[in-house]
Amino acid sequence: MESPALLLSPPAANPNHPPSSFSPHRVLWPPRRNLRPLGCSISTSSGRATRRPPLGSPRVVSEMASSTGGESYTTLLEYVGKGGADVGDDLVVLLSHLQYACKRIAALVASPFNAELGRGGGGGVPSSSSSSERDAPKPLDIVSNDIILASLRKSGKVAVMASEEDDVPVWITDHGLFVVVVDPLDGSRNIDVSIPTGTIFGVYNRLAELDHLPVEEKAQLNSLQSGKRLVAAGYVLYSSATIFCIGIGSGTHAFTLDHSTGEFVLTHPSIQVPRRGQIYSVNDARYFDWPDGLRRYIDTVRQGKGQFPKKYSARYICSLVADFHRTLIYGGVVMNPRDHLRLVYEANPLSFLVEHAGGRGSDGKTRILSIQPVELHQRLPLFLGSVEDMHELESYDSIQQKINPGYDV
């Protein structure tokens, strides 16, 4: 299926304006005419009507640049390249292809023509024999999976890709240096009602010591590396903004897609999760199925009787990437106490990110990144968030929900 086109560059330059005058960080395309800009508001509080330009207008962009000393914005590839973190040319090439894939998925998710894809109704093979009908992949998941796989093939840097949508990993090339694990479109069943969705990924080095093994075996073992061996991990949030959040061993950083240039620009450098939040995120409808320890923790913090003497609020979107992104910024805890989320594709990458932002990821008893995966689609409880909130939560005896009465995983 052809995905809707995404404008990645301005039209051909006007001969009256030489190419050197074009700065992709300072102007919008097409240029404004003598029309009131979309989103421009009028303030009459002083008795005089004044026009306030929209956030993305050249004037506002110029003012924002001036407030930062006139420096232009830093793009994702500039940041990870030699001008920034310098993660190495090979990883930069891999990330450039991955960001391109995610731009295509963002356009697909936002397209008015994705209704049939989003509804599912068949197509695709369940990701594993343990998947329930509800968790079976929908066509939009499959399209996203294909987009990412095609981009990783073109990069020439990936030996194997393991995806939540596939039963077994795909061996791409013997010359690839990296292993990529991915949940191509987390929360896709929410597409119909425009709830945020996301892509989650992790990157490992290929284990050269396994090269002598048969393809199927080395693909499997490369994909079952411990989360401690991740060299990069991230997620892309498809919402009111498209945000590419990545950890590369030097902190956790978020980049927002600028639709006027097609570039992810650095908007949240060196994210630090607050040591203590005031929000918990979990499906409260399952309260009576929870073990006593988890119920006692939730009852305690929402009454303001925990270690932090303020009443906690509940915020739950039922989209892992969206709930995690809010927790990363505001603090608190996001959790699913059931054996539901996958260690390889979701728990490890998100735990890597939260730890590099000063938080903690746990299954309720054990640090996520210390757990050795034994199956590609291995499931476990997942708790992520502020370090003080997490330590308080883990101090309760029983917070893992091992009994699952009355509803599907």
PEHUBEL-V325798 format. One record per residue. N is the residue number from 1. OMEGA is omega in whole degrees, -180 to 180 (999 if undefined). Layout:
BEGIN
n->N omega->OMEGA
n->N omega->OMEGA
END
This chain:
BEGIN
n->1 omega->179
n->2 omega->177
n->3 omega->-180
n->4 omega->-178
n->5 omega->176
n->6 omega->-178
n->7 omega->-178
n->8 omega->-180
n->9 omega->180
n->10 omega->176
n->11 omega->-180
n->12 omega->-175
n->13 omega->174
n->14 omega->-179
n->15 omega->178
n->16 omega->-180
n->17 omega->-178
n->18 omega->-177
n->19 omega->-176
n->20 omega->-178
n->21 omega->-177
n->22 omega->176
n->23 omega->-174
n->24 omega->-179
n->25 omega->-172
n->26 omega->-176
n->27 omega->173
n->28 omega->177
n->29 omega->2
n->30 omega->-179
n->31 omega->179
n->32 omega->174
n->33 omega->-178
n->34 omega->178
n->35 omega->175
n->36 omega->-177
n->37 omega->177
n->38 omega->179
n->39 omega->180
n->40 omega->-178
n->41 omega->-180
n->42 omega->179
n->43 omega->-180
n->44 omega->-177
n->45 omega->-179
n->46 omega->-179
n->47 omega->178
n->48 omega->-180
n->49 omega->177
n->50 omega->-179
n->51 omega->177
n->52 omega->-176
n->53 omega->179
n->54 omega->-174
n->55 omega->-174
n->56 omega->-176
n->57 omega->179
n->58 omega->-179
n->59 omega->-179
n->60 omega->178
n->61 omega->180
n->62 omega->179
n->63 omega->179
n->64 omega->179
n->65 omega->180
n->66 omega->-179
n->67 omega->178
n->68 omega->176
n->69 omega->178
n->70 omega->-179
n->71 omega->176
n->72 omega->-179
n->73 omega->178
n->74 omega->179
n->75 omega->180
n->76 omega->-176
n->77 omega->174
n->78 omega->-177
n->79 omega->-177
n->80 omega->-179
n->81 omega->-174
n->82 omega->178
n->83 omega->-177
n->84 omega->-176
n->85 omega->-180
n->86 omega->-178
n->87 omega->-178
n->88 omega->-175
n->89 omega->-176
n->90 omega->179
n->91 omega->176
n->92 omega->178
n->93 omega->179
n->94 omega->-179
n->95 omega->178
n->96 omega->178
n->97 omega->179
n->98 omega->179
n->99 omega->177
n->100 omega->179
n->101 omega->-177
n->102 omega->173
n->103 omega->178
n->104 omega->179
n->105 omega->178
n->106 omega->178
n->107 omega->-180
n->108 omega->-179
n->109 omega->-177
n->110 omega->-175
n->111 omega->175
n->112 omega->-177
n->113 omega->-177
n->114 omega->-174
n->115 omega->-179
n->116 omega->177
n->117 omega->-177
n->118 omega->-178
n->119 omega->-179
n->120 omega->-180
n->121 omega->177
n->122 omega->-179
n->123 omega->179
n->124 omega->179
n->125 omega->179
n->126 omega->-173
n->127 omega->176
n->128 omega->-176
n->129 omega->-179
n->130 omega->-179
n->131 omega->175
n->132 omega->179
n->133 omega->-179
n->134 omega->-175
n->135 omega->-180
n->136 omega->-177
n->137 omega->176
n->138 omega->-179
n->139 omega->-180
n->140 omega->175
n->141 omega->-177
n->142 omega->178
n->143 omega->179
n->144 omega->178
n->145 omega->180
n->146 omega->179
n->147 omega->-179
n->148 omega->-179
n->149 omega->180
n->150 omega->180
n->151 omega->179
n->152 omega->175
n->153 omega->-177
n->154 omega->-179
n->155 omega->-177
n->156 omega->-175
n->157 omega->-173
n->158 omega->178
n->159 omega->-175
n->160 omega->173
n->161 omega->174
n->162 omega->-175
n->163 omega->175
n->164 omega->-177
n->165 omega->-177
n->166 omega->177
n->167 omega->-177
n->168 omega->178
n->169 omega->177
n->170 omega->176
n->171 omega->-173
n->172 omega->-179
n->173 omega->178
n->174 omega->-175
n->175 omega->-179
n->176 omega->-178
n->177 omega->-170
n->178 omega->173
n->179 omega->-180
n->180 omega->173
n->181 omega->-170
n->182 omega->164
n->183 omega->-169
n->184 omega->-178
n->185 omega->179
n->186 omega->179
n->187 omega->-174
n->188 omega->179
n->189 omega->178
n->190 omega->-176
n->191 omega->-175
n->192 omega->-177
n->193 omega->172
n->194 omega->172
n->195 omega->-177
n->196 omega->176
n->197 omega->-179
n->198 omega->173
n->199 omega->177
n->200 omega->-179
n->201 omega->173
n->202 omega->-178
n->203 omega->176
n->204 omega->168
n->205 omega->174
n->206 omega->179
n->207 omega->-176
n->208 omega->-179
n->209 omega->178
n->210 omega->-172
n->211 omega->-177
n->212 omega->-176
n->213 omega->174
n->214 omega->-174
n->215 omega->-177
n->216 omega->-177
n->217 omega->-179
n->218 omega->176
n->219 omega->-180
n->220 omega->-176
n->221 omega->176
n->222 omega->-177
n->223 omega->-178
n->224 omega->178
n->225 omega->177
n->226 omega->179
n->227 omega->178
n->228 omega->-177
n->229 omega->178
n->230 omega->173
n->231 omega->176
n->232 omega->176
n->233 omega->-180
n->234 omega->173
n->235 omega->173
n->236 omega->-180
n->237 omega->177
n->238 omega->-175
n->239 omega->178
n->240 omega->169
n->241 omega->174
n->242 omega->-173
n->243 omega->179
n->244 omega->-178
n->245 omega->-174
n->246 omega->170
n->247 omega->-177
n->248 omega->178
n->249 omega->180
n->250 omega->-179
n->251 omega->179
n->252 omega->-173
n->253 omega->-180
n->254 omega->-179
n->255 omega->-177
n->256 omega->-178
n->257 omega->175
n->258 omega->-175
n->259 omega->179
n->260 omega->-179
n->261 omega->-177
n->262 omega->-178
n->263 omega->167
n->264 omega->-178
n->265 omega->-176
n->266 omega->-180
n->267 omega->-178
n->268 omega->-180
n->269 omega->172
n->270 omega->179
n->271 omega->173
n->272 omega->177
n->273 omega->175
n->274 omega->-178
n->275 omega->178
n->276 omega->176
n->277 omega->178
n->278 omega->-178
n->279 omega->169
n->280 omega->-176
n->281 omega->-180
n->282 omega->179
n->283 omega->-178
n->284 omega->180
n->285 omega->180
n->286 omega->-175
n->287 omega->-174
n->288 omega->174
n->289 omega->-175
n->290 omega->172
n->291 omega->-175
n->292 omega->-177
n->293 omega->-179
n->294 omega->177
n->295 omega->-180
n->296 omega->179
n->297 omega->-178
n->298 omega->178
n->299 omega->-176
n->300 omega->-174
n->301 omega->-179
n->302 omega->172
n->303 omega->-179
n->304 omega->-178
n->305 omega->180
n->306 omega->-180
n->307 omega->177
n->308 omega->-169
n->309 omega->173
n->310 omega->-180
n->311 omega->180
n->312 omega->175
n->313 omega->176
n->314 omega->174
n->315 omega->-176
n->316 omega->-179
n->317 omega->-173
n->318 omega->172
n->319 omega->-171
n->320 omega->-178
n->321 omega->-179
n->322 omega->179
n->323 omega->179
n->324 omega->-179
n->325 omega->178
n->326 omega->180
n->327 omega->179
n->328 omega->-177
n->329 omega->-173
n->330 omega->-177
n->331 omega->-175
n->332 omega->-177
n->333 omega->169
n->334 omega->-172
n->335 omega->164
n->336 omega->-173
n->337 omega->-179
n->338 omega->170
n->339 omega->-172
n->340 omega->-175
n->341 omega->-172
n->342 omega->-178
n->343 omega->-172
n->344 omega->-169
n->345 omega->-174
n->346 omega->-173
n->347 omega->-178
n->348 omega->-179
n->349 omega->-178
n->350 omega->176
n->351 omega->176
n->352 omega->-179
n->353 omega->-176
n->354 omega->178
n->355 omega->178
n->356 omega->174
n->357 omega->176
n->358 omega->180
n->359 omega->-176
n->360 omega->173
n->361 omega->-173
n->362 omega->171
n->363 omega->-178
n->364 omega->179
n->365 omega->-170
n->366 omega->174
n->367 omega->-176
n->368 omega->-173
n->369 omega->178
n->370 omega->-179
n->371 omega->178
n->372 omega->178
n->373 omega->176
n->374 omega->177
n->375 omega->-179
n->376 omega->-175
n->377 omega->180
n->378 omega->-178
n->379 omega->-180
n->380 omega->171
n->381 omega->-177
n->382 omega->178
n->383 omega->-176
n->384 omega->174
n->385 omega->-178
n->386 omega->-172
n->387 omega->-180
n->388 omega->175
n->389 omega->-179
n->390 omega->179
n->391 omega->177
n->392 omega->179
n->393 omega->-178
n->394 omega->179
n->395 omega->177
n->396 omega->-170
n->397 omega->-171
n->398 omega->179
n->399 omega->177
n->400 omega->-180
n->401 omega->-178
n->402 omega->177
n->403 omega->-172
n->404 omega->-175
n->405 omega->164
n->406 omega->178
n->407 omega->-177
n->408 omega->172
n->409 omega->999
END
